[in-house]
Amino acid sequence: MQTILSIANLSKTYATGFKALKNINLDIRRGEIFALLGPNGAGKTTLIGIVCGIVNASSGTVTVDGHDHVRDYRAARSLIGLVPQELHTDAFESVWATTTFSRGLFGKPANPAYVEQVLRDVSLWDKRDSKIMTLSGGMKRRVLIAKALVHEPQILFLDEPTAGVDVELRKDMWEVVRKLRASGVTIILTTHYIEEAELMADRVGVINKDELILVEDKIELMHKLGKKQMTLELQQKLGAVPAGLEGYDLELSADGHALIYTYEAQGDRRGVTRLIEELLRQGIRLKDIHTTQSSLEDIFVDLVRSET
């Protein structure tokens, strides 16, 4: 798949000596949804700020659809839309006025029909004449999305787009994201709602302590790093894990009425069969069996902890 955004050897050290990013290398594919995950302070917002021209890099390059974001700033920036974390916009302007103004900032000709379509897509058309100050927090966030989209960008950054948003609005916003992706827009998002990344993203990147520690296809990541846990409910209580089963990663529940077996999601299924056969051979009778599998959140937490 063609690369639309290329980040090479990117670093940022502030005047105070604080190192926010170190040697970041990342290629974003055209038309994908890429989730950038990381704990607070890891460098996500700094990375987005550099790509969007808000923060100056200490070293490295960013290329946006063939345009260097420093030498060819206008062309590169015109291809990018940004929905920031903070709710900041002109409180006394109407929704229509502020959205139309944002389009003009990028030198786009007036196009009322397109502005109308954007406002309809984010469910703001009936609020077009309302002043920003009269809107709810969720509606203001929709305005930020409209302002980011109105100049027809090819890449859209969503920095914590659903922070402080109710469940219904969150679903509406992700429907907008799906439509944008279907139209060919590349989406890069950061989120603390990791289940959203699991639901929406094609690929996942994890940034921690100023370094990009992993970039992986979401399905492959969950296949490679995911774990399954099988709970074997017992008919009779045990006082300890049965002898002879040291080769299995078994844990006895606190009440002694269940054995918990953790294994790799892509592991040999025969290991499960052998375990059950051995339990039955030892006269241990089972009452029920149920399994769970690692979520993307579990994998993320494990990765971050392993780096601390």
Secondary structure as UniProt FT lines:
FT   STRAND          3..13
FT   TURN            15..16
FT   STRAND          19..29
FT   TURN            30..31
FT   STRAND          33..37
FT   TURN            40..41
FT   HELIX           44..51
FT   TURN            52..53
FT   STRAND          59..64
FT   TURN            65..66
FT   STRAND          67..68
FT   TURN            69..72
FT   HELIX           73..78
FT   STRAND          80..83
FT   TURN            91..92
FT   HELIX           95..105
FT   TURN            106..107
FT   HELIX           112..121
FT   TURN            122..123
FT   HELIX           125..127
FT   TURN            128..129
FT   HELIX           132..134
FT   HELIX           137..149
FT   TURN            150..151
FT   STRAND          155..159
FT   TURN            161..164
FT   HELIX           167..182
FT   TURN            183..184
FT   STRAND          186..190
FT   HELIX           194..200
FT   STRAND          203..208
FT   TURN            209..210
FT   STRAND          211..217
FT   HELIX           218..225
FT   STRAND          227..234
FT   TURN            243..244
FT   TURN            246..247
FT   STRAND          250..252
FT   TURN            254..255
FT   STRAND          258..264
FT   TURN            265..266
FT   HELIX           270..281
FT   TURN            282..283
FT   STRAND          286..293
FT   HELIX           296..307
//
